[in-house]
Amino acid sequence: MKPVLLWPKPQSAISATLDRSPDDFTVIDTGSRYELRRLSELQSDTPILDPFPGHGKYYREFHSHIAASGCRYVISGLQPCRDVLRLGLCDEPQLVADEAPRSSGPLSRLRRAIVDPGSAPGPETFWRTAAQGASIGIFILLFGAFLDLARAILLPIVSALVIATMFGPVSSRVGRYRVPHWLFATLTVALLVVLLNLAIVLLSAPIIEWIGKAPEIAATIRNKLQILERPIAALRDLQNVISRGKGGDSGLGINIANFIQSGLSVLTPAIGELVLFFVALFFFLMGGPGLRAYLVLLSRDRDARLRTLRILDDIEHNLSRYMGTVSIVNMGVGLITAIAVYLMGFPNPVLWGVLAFVFNYVPYIGPAVMVFLLFCVGLVIFPSLGYALIAPIFFAVLTTIEGHFVTPNIVGRNLSLSPLIVFLALAFWTWLWGPIGALLATPILIIGLVVSKHFLPEEEIEVG
């Protein structure tokens, strides 16, 4: 039986796009409603190739008809279709059985026990499930220790892998124009190196200037915060009482130079890790297609290969789509912030726009740091505490609107991230890998959600 190819373009473009002859498929034009009758004899084991999902005047009607036929063997997207045909995964129709084998994992047994009280596990099953749960817990603890101990190696490699995955669609599109992968990888790494140098140049001059003025800035902040003098004095007295028995003379002082120096020591990566990041990024970009095919061919079973292919494609699609959308939104936030601080009289408005763009990649923590920086600088350049609060309040309102209304509506429901899960992931990866871990928290969460969606589909975890 020939695979069905949903094709909204002229059939003459099939050979150039998929490297296969149109005679190898049952080609159906999604732009013609009369083609629906050709799906009347569609069987559940008929492979469906859908290189351009959503395209075609009557695409929704075709999609509904295919779903009603019970056919669940659907390959969506151009790159998955090319991979399926190139790897020979579509020679024989594969039926996705409705009665899949029941999982024997501890979570599955627990769900069946809740749904079907009559099949409650006995003592042997209980202890076997407890042993499996304990093994999983020990593995998680050991894996967390491994992530912590191997931080110096894993952090740049994981960062490079995430960024290479984000550039996956761009690499595939460039590859269609016969551009070598090594050339694309070289240009991408060179562009990132140039952007890093520009960021260093942009940040170094203001930081050096503020460090040189640290005593004056500290005195100015201390004068502006006279309203907090009594609470600070009470806190100092409490601190002295606690440390009286230790013979220490503790007090509250502002040392901006030490604060900035410690912050830079945390935020600045080691030279070795930076070199490892760029080298790993180059090889990931250059060998991406080969690595993708290798991961697919690791599985002997055809269904497992198809699942691996779908997982890789969904990770690439969701990650690039989400990060691309967030990048565009962050550019808007940075532009609005730069214009706002310029009108308010802040120095270096371009620098503030870049900081707003970068910090907004880190949910919750990034905007909070930006609000704190705006408040501190406002204390120095404005005459009163009230004026110093204008910029932080403006940025807090701006990021609240962006985070709760703009980004969710643009991203849509295809990739809905729970705020609680995002916060927990952010807390965990920040604790484990520091500021870079905070940047990687959302991409790693997206990858985990995509993988769990394939291995734990909704129809398997619903209760009732």
N, C-alpha and C positions, 0 to 999 in steps of 0.2 A: 504494500500500500504506500503510495507516495505521500510525503508530508504536505500539509496544507501551508501555503505561503500567503500571508496577508500582505498585499503589496499595493500601496496607494500611488505608485509611480508607473511609468511605461515599462513594459516587460523587457524592453531592450536594455534597461539599466541593471537587470538582475545579474548578468554575467560579470559586469564590471564591479558590482558592489559585493556580491557574495562569492565570486569566483566559481560559480556553478551554473549549469545550463538551466533555462526555464523549463525544459522538459523533465527535469528531475523533481518538479513540484506540481501540485495542483494549485495554480496561481489564482487567487481571488482578489478582485479589485474592491477595496473598501470604500471607494468613491461612487460605487454603483449599487443601488438598492436591489437591482435585479440579480446580483450575484448571491444574494441571500439564499436563493433556492438551491444553490450548489452545496450548501451546508446541511441540506435536509437529511442526507444519508451519512452525516458525520458520525463516526464511531468513537467510543470512549478511548480507544487505543490509537487514535490517529494523532501523529505529531503535529503540533501547530507552531509555526515559526512566525513571529511578529516583530520584524526588525524595527518598525517605526510605530511604536504604540501611541495611540491617540491621534494618528494622522488618518485622514480620509473623512469624507463628508458624513458617512453613515457608520463610522467606526464603532460608536456605542451600541448600535443595533447588532453589529457582527459580534462584538464582545459578549453581549447578553445572550445571543443565540448559542455561542460556543460554551458559555458557562452553563446554560440550561441543558446542553447535550451531555453534561457530566464529564467532559474532557478536561483533565487537569494537567496534561502534559503540554505546557505552554512555555516557549522560550521567548522572552520579551527583550527588546533592545538589539541594536545592530551588532555590537561587539559580542554578546553571548551567541547570537546566531552564527556569526563568523567562526567563533571558537567551536561551536557544536559541529558545524559542517567540516571544519578543518581537522578536528580530532576524531571524526568518524563516529560521533555519538548518536547519529540519526539514521543509521543504516537500517535498523530494525525498530519498529514501533515498540515503545515501552509503556505498558499499562501501569498506572499508579493505582494500586489495589485499594479499594474502599475499606477492606477489612485488614488493616495493617496489624502486624503482630503487637500484642500488648506488651508494653514496656515492663521490665521487672525491676526497675530502679526503686529506691526507697520512696521518692516523691510520688511515683505512679501508684505504688501499693497503698500509700497513705490516702491518695485521692480516691482510689477504688473502695477503700474501707469507709471513707466518708460518704461516698455516693451510694454504696451498697452495704448497709450495715450487716447484712447477712453473711458477708464474706470477710468478717473481722479476722485479722491475723492471729494465729496462735502464738504460744510462747516462743517456739523456735523461730517463727517468722519475725516476731518482735525483736529478739536478740540479734538475728541476722541483720535486720534493718538498723538496729542501734550500732552494730559493728561497722556497717557501711557508712553510717553518718559520722561515727568517730574517725573512720579512715579519711573521709572527706574533710573533716575539720583539721586533722593533722596535716593533710596535704596543703590546705589553705594556709596554715601557719608557716609551714616550711617554704611554701612558695612566696609568702610575704617576706620572710627572712632572706630568701634568695634575691628578691627584687631590691631589698635594702642593701645587701652586701655587694651586689653587682651593679650598683647605681652608676658608677663611673663609666661602665661599658654599655649598659642597657639604655641609659637616658639618651645619649646621642643617637644610638641605633634606632630606638623606637621613634624618636623625633624625626629622623630621616625617613623612616618607613611611612609615617603618617603623612608627611609632606609629599613624598613620592606618590602615595595613593591619591592625594588630592589632585596632583597633576596628571593622573591616569587618563582622564578623558581628553586632556589637551595633547598628551603624547599619542593617543590613538588617532586623533584627528590630524596631527602633524604627520604621522606615519602614512596616511593615505596619499600624501603628496610626495612620497618617496624620500622623505628627509631621514637620514640615518639617526638611529636612537642615540648614538654616542654624541652626535652634534647637538641634539636637543638637550641631552643631559649636561653637556659642557656649557651651553648658553644659559641654562637654568641656574646652575651652580654659580656661574660668573655673575648673573644678575643678583642673586642673593648675597654674594660677597660685596658687590657694589652697594646694595641697600644697607648692609650691615655697616660698611664704612661711613656712609652718609649719616646713619643714626649716631655713630660714635662722634663724628665731627659736630653734629647738631647738638648733642647733649654735653659734650666736653666743655665747651666755652662757658655756658651758663653755670655749670656745676663748679668749675674752677673759680668763677667770679663770686659765687655765693659762699664758697669755702673761705675765700679771702676776706669776705665781709662778715664772717661768722660772729665775732664779738658784737659788732654793731647790730646785727640782726637779732641776736639773743637779747640784747638790751631793749630793743624796740618791742619785741614780743612780750618781754616781761612787763614793760610799761602798759602795753595794750591790754594785758590780762590782769590788771589790778582788781577787776571785779571779782576775780577768783582768788584774791589774796587770802581771805579768811579760810575758805575750804582748804587751800594748799597749806596754810599754817597749821590747821588742825591735823591734816594728814602728816605733816612733818613731825608734830608733837607725838602722834601715835607711833610713827616710825622710830622716834628717839626712845620712847618707852619700851618698844619691843627690842631694840638693839642696845639698851642700857647695860644689860648684863654681859654683853660681848665686848664692851669697851670701845665700840665704834662710834664715830661721829658722823652720822648720816644726815644728809640734807638733799634738798631737791635743787638741781641745777640744770641748766640747759646748755648742752655742748653740741651744737649743730655739726661741727666738724667731725666729731667721733660718730655721730648718728649717720651722717652721709657716708663716711668711710666704711662703717659696718654694713650699711645697705648695699654699697657698691661691691663689697667683698662677697655678699650673698648672691647678688644678681649677675655678677660677671662670671661667665663660665671659664673653666680652665682651658688653656690653649690646646692641650691634648684632646680634650673632649670636643672642642670646636673643630679641630682638624678631622677627628674621627667622624663627626657629623657630616661634614661636607664630602668626605670620601665615601661614606656609606650612602649618602643621597645620590652621588654620581652613579654608583653601581646599581642602586635600586632603579633609577630612571633608565639607565642603559639596558639593564637586563630584565625589565618589568615583564614584557610579553613572554620571555622564556621562563621566568619564575612562575608566571601564571599557569602556563602549560604544564610545567613540572608538578605543581601542586595538584592540578586536576588529574594527571596521570598517575599520581601516587596511589590512588584507589583502584582496586581491581574491578570492583563492581560498577556497572554502568550507571546505576541509580546514584551511587555515592559520588561518581564523577560529576554527574549533573547537579547534585546538591552542592558540591564544592564550587562548581562554576557559577551557580546562582548566588552563593554566599559572596564570592569574590566580586561579582558584578554589583550586587546590592551594596556592599561596603563601599566600593568605589563611587557608585552613583550617589548614595545618601551622604557620604562624607564630603565629596566635592560639592554637591548641591548645598548642603548646610553651610559649609565653610565659605563658599562663594557668596551665598546670601548674607551671611554675617559680615563678611568683609565689605560688601557694598553698604550695608547699614552702618558699619563702623566708620566708613569714609564719610557718610553723612553726619554722623555724630561728631567726628573730628572737625569737619568743615564748620558746622554750627558752633562748636566750642571755640574755634579759632576766631570766628567773626565776633562772637559774644565777648570774649575776653579782650579783644582789640577795642571794642566799643566801651568796655568798662575801664580801660586804661592799664591793662596788664602788660608787662614787657614780654617780648618774644611770643607773639600770638601763634606763629607757625609751630613753635616747640610745643605749646599747649595743645594744638590740634593733633600733632603726632602722638603725644602722650595719651590723649583721649582715645585715639584710634587703637593704640596698642593695648591700653588697660581694659578697654571694653571687651576684649577677647576673653577675659577671665570673669565669669559671672560673679556678682556680689563683691568679691574682694577687689577687683580692678576698679570699679566705680567708687568704692569706699576709699581706696588709696588716692584716687584722683580728687575726691572731695576734700580729703585731708590736706593734700598739697595746695589746692586752691585756697583753702582757709588760711594755711600758714603764710603763703605769699600775700594774701589779702591783708593779713595783720601787719605786714611790713610796709606795704605801699599805700594803704588807705589810712585816713586819720582816726577812724573809730571802729569799734567792734561790729557795729551794725552794717557798715559798708563792707566789711570783710566777709560777712555772711551772704552777701548777694550772689556772688559767683558760685560758692558751694551749693546753695539752695537751687540755683538755676540748673546746675549740672545734675543734681539729684533728681529734679523733676524731669529733665530731658532723658536720662537713662531709665527712669521708671516708665515713661511713656514708650520708650523704645523697647524695653524688655517685656512689657505686658501687653502691648497692642501692636506695634509695628512688626517686630520680628515674628511673633506667632502667626500673624495674618499672612505674612509673605511666605514663610516656610510651609504653612498649611498643616493639614492633619496627617500627611504621609509620614512625618517624623516628629511626633509629639513627645517632648521630653518632660517628665514630671519634675517640677521644681525641687521636690524633696530628694529625688534620685540625683539630680544635678548637684545639689548642695552636698550630699553625702560623698559623691564621687570627687567633688572639688576638695572637700576636707581630707579625704583619704590620700589622694595623689599629692596634695600640697604637703601633707605631713610626711609622705614617703620620699618625694623627689623635689620638694621645695618649689620655687616660683615656676620653673619649667614644667614641673608636674601639674601646676595649676593651669598652665596653657594647654597641656595635653589631656586634661581631665575630660572635657567634653568630647573630643575626638575618640578617645578610648571608650567612653560610655556609648557613643554611637556604634562603634564596632561591636561591642558586647551585645547591644540590643539587637543588631542585625543578626548576629550568630544565634542568639537565643530564639529569635523569631523563627528561624529555620529548623532548629532542633526541638523547640517547644512551641509548635503552632497553636493558635488560639483554640482550635477545635479540640485539642488534646488536653488543655488545661481548664476548660470551662467545667464548672460543677453545676449540676442541675439539668 
